[in-house]
Amino acid sequence: LELKRMSVSREHRGRGLARALCREVLAFARARGYGAVVLSTSMVQVAAQRLYEGQGFRRVGTSYPSLLGTLLNFQIFHYRCDLGDI
C-alpha cells in the first residue's frame, strides 16, 4: 500500500493527528492483508521523517526528483514499513 500526501493543516499540528492518521493507515493496510506500506518524502520534511521513523518505517532508498534536483542535491527519501515488523 502506498501512502501519498498525508498532511495536517498548520492550525491543527502538534496535537498528534498525523501520528493517529499514520497508525490508522497501518491498521487499514494490515486488516486488508497488505505486507507493507511505502511512502516518499523530501529531505526538507524533517518532522515527517521523524514521524514515519517513529511509526516503524525505515528509509530504504533515496532518489532525485529531476535533473535540477540532482544539481541542487535535493533528495527524495523512500520509506517502507513491513507490517509483520510492528
N, C-alpha and C positions, 0 to 999 in steps of 0.2 A: 504494500500500500504506500502511495506517495503522499506526503503531507505538503501542500502547496499554500503559500501565502497566508500563514496564520499571523494575525495582528490584533492587538488590543489598542483602542484609541487612547491617546495621551492622558485624557482626564480620568481614565479608569485603570491606569497602570499602577503597579505597586500593591495590588490587592490580592495577588495570587491567581488572577483569572487565566493568565497564559499557562501557568502550571496546571490548573484544573482542566483547561482545554486540551493540553498535551496528554494528560492522563486519560481523558475521555477518548481521544483518538487511539491511544494504545489499547484501551479496553475494547473499543469498537472493532479494531483490527483483529485482536486476539479472539473475540467472540465469533468472528466470521472466518476463522481459520487461516488468516494470513500469518506467514512466518516471520515477517519483518516489516518495519516502517522505515522508509527512506525520506530524506529531505536535503535541501541545499540552502545555504545562507552565505551571505558575503562576509568578507574578512572584517568589515567595519561594524557588523552586528554582534558586538561582543556580549551584550546582555542575552541575545538569542542563543549564542554559543553556550553560555553558562547554563541557560535554561535547559537546552537539549541534553547537554552532558550530565546535568543533574537528574534528568529523567531516564538515564540509561543509554542514551545514544553515544556512539563513538564515531570519531572522524575516520572516514575510510578513503578519502581522496581529496584532491584539490584540482581545480581547473581555472581557466581564464575565460571570461565571457566573450571576448573579442580580441582582435589584434591590438586595438587601443588598450584594452585591459591588460594584455601581455606587456605592452610597452610601459604601462603605468604600474605594473606588478599588482594589479587589482585581482585578488583571488576569490574564487567561489569555493567554499568548503562543503564537502558532501558527507552526510551523516547517515548512519544506519543503527536501528535498534532491533536486535533479534529478539523476538517475543518470547522465546524459550529461555532467555537470559534473565528476565525480570519477573 
